[in-house]
Amino acid sequence: MKTRGGPPEVGALKTLWRRWVDIVDLFARRRPGRRRVDPQMYVVLYKELIQECRKLAESANEVEGTFYRYLGDLVQPWLTPSVLARADRDILIDLLVRCRQVERQLGVPSWPRSVRDWAPRAVVVSLLIAVGILLIGASDGGWHSGLDRLRGWWDDLWFAVKWSSDVERLCVISIILILVSILSISRTARS
């Protein structure tokens, strides 16, 4: 069932669906923003989404009606944010996967969500780079001294990599992989 474009009712459903899936995503991924979900606003969104699914199911042909009833059935158990908060994480992840499949079937674009995921990290990295540039510029000899020092570090690193043995490179790569694994496991454990 591909419904790209379509009547305005489907457009309203896409908007409501997108907002609801964003909330499910917060709870499934245990994001801090889940605590700021307003229960009253959620209930209003929930009721509008259920109502829209029912309205579309009644006015659609048999195949599309079945699809819209499925959407309503998918949303139905999640009455309030507290129900989402008490749910098992595996169940929420499964719900989120189903919701993403529905988004693809409805033709809901996914790029804004990915931008929201990486944009804060890009801002932090940019700020760190800017601070590093400012520190280099504020060093004793000014920009040229800082750039010379940076170029010297780069030359030292390049020399070390160029003349290292395979065993030494393997050890460095192993240490990096272990550190990345520890970081990812600790992030998973916190959430």
N, C-alpha and C positions, 0 to 999 in steps of 0.2 A: 504494500500500500504506500505509494508515493503521492504525497499531496503537497506539491510545491506550488506556491501561490494560492489559488483557489478563492472561495468567497471570503468576505470580511470576517465571518464567524470563525473561520479557520485561522485567520490572522489574529483574532482575539485569543483563540485557544493557544496559539504559538506563544504569545506574550505571557499569558498566565502560566503556561507550562514552563517556560524559561525561568520565570521568577520562582516557581515552586521547586524546580530542579536545583536552582542555586541554593535554596535553603536546605534541601536534602543533601547536597554536596557539603555544606558546612557541617552537618551532623555526621555524615559518613566519614569525613576526613578528620573529624574532631577538631575543627578549626575554632580559634577563640571567638570568632564572629557569631558562632551559634548561640552564645549567651546573650547577644544583643538582639535576637529575633523577638520582635514584639508579638506576644501571643494573640492580641486582638487583631492586629493586621494579618497575622497568619491565618486566623479563622476566617476572616473576610476573603482572603485569597483562596483558601481551601474551598469555601462555599461557592465562590464564583467559578472555580475550576471544575468542580463537580457539576454545577448547573450547566456550564458550557458543554461539557462532555455529554450530558444527558440530552441537551437540546440538539446537538449535532447527531447523536445516535438516533434520535427520533426522526430527524429530517433527511437522513442519508439512506442510500441503498443498503442492501443486506450486508455486503462485505464491509463497507465503510462504517455502517452502524455497529458491526461487531468490533471493529477497531476502536471506535470511540467508547464503547462499553468497556473494553479492555482498559483503556486509559482511566476511566472512572473507577474501575475495580482496583487498579494499581494505586490510585490516590486514596481511595475510601478508608483504609485502616489508619491513616496518619492524621487523626483529628486535630491534634494540637502539637506544638513544639515539644511539650513534655513527653508525649508519646514517642516522638523521634529521639529524644534524649535518653529514654529508658530502653530503647531497642538495642538489640545485640548488633555490634559493629558489622559482623559478617552479613547480617540481613540487610543492613543499610547499604553496604557495598553492592550487594546483589540488586537492591532496588535502584541504586544509582546507575548500574550497568544497564538495567532495563530502560531506565529513563533516557539514557544516552542513545539507546537504540531507537526509542520513540522519537527523539529529537531528529535523528537522521531520517526517519520515515516522514516526519512532518516537514523536513527541509529547514530546520532551525539552524542558522549558521553558528559554528562553534568558535570562530576565531576571537571574538571579544573575550571569551572566558580565558583563553590561553594567554592573551595579553595581560589580563588581570593577574594571572599566576606569575608571570616573569617580570612584569613592570616594576614591582617594588625591589626586586633583586637588582635590576638594571640601575635603578636610582642609587642604591647603596654602593654598587661597584663604581658608578660614576663619581659619587662623592669621595670614595676612597682614592680614586685616581687623582681627583682634583686636589685633595689634601696632600697626596704624595708630591704632586707637581709644585704646590705651594711650599712644601717643606724643602724640596730640592732648591727652589728659587730663593728661599730665605736662608739657606746655608751660608757659611762664611764667605765663599768666593762668588756668590751669586749663581746665576743660571749656568754659566759656562763651567764653573767648578762642579756643580751638581750633575750636569750632563756628562762631564768627563768621568766623574765617579761612577755614574750609572753605566757608562760605556765600559769602564774598567771591570765592573762586576759582570757585565754581559760577556766580555772577552774571557774572564776567568771561568765563567760557567761553560762557555763554548769550548775552551781548551780542555776543561775537565771531562766534558762529554766526548769530545773528539778522541782523546787519548786514553779513555777508560777501556777496561776489558769487558767482555760480554758478561762475566760473572758480576762485575761491579755494577753494570747497568741493570742486570737482573735484580740485584739486591736493592737498588734505589727504586726500581719499579715496584718491587714487592712491598717495600716500606710504604710507598705512596698508596698502593692498593689496600694495604692493611689499615692505614689512616682513614681512607675514604670509607671502607667497610665499617670501621668503628663509628665514624660520624653518622653514616646512614642508619646503623642499628640503634644508636643512641637517639636519633630523631624519631625512629619508629617506636621505640620504647616510651618516649615522652608522650607521643600522641596515643 
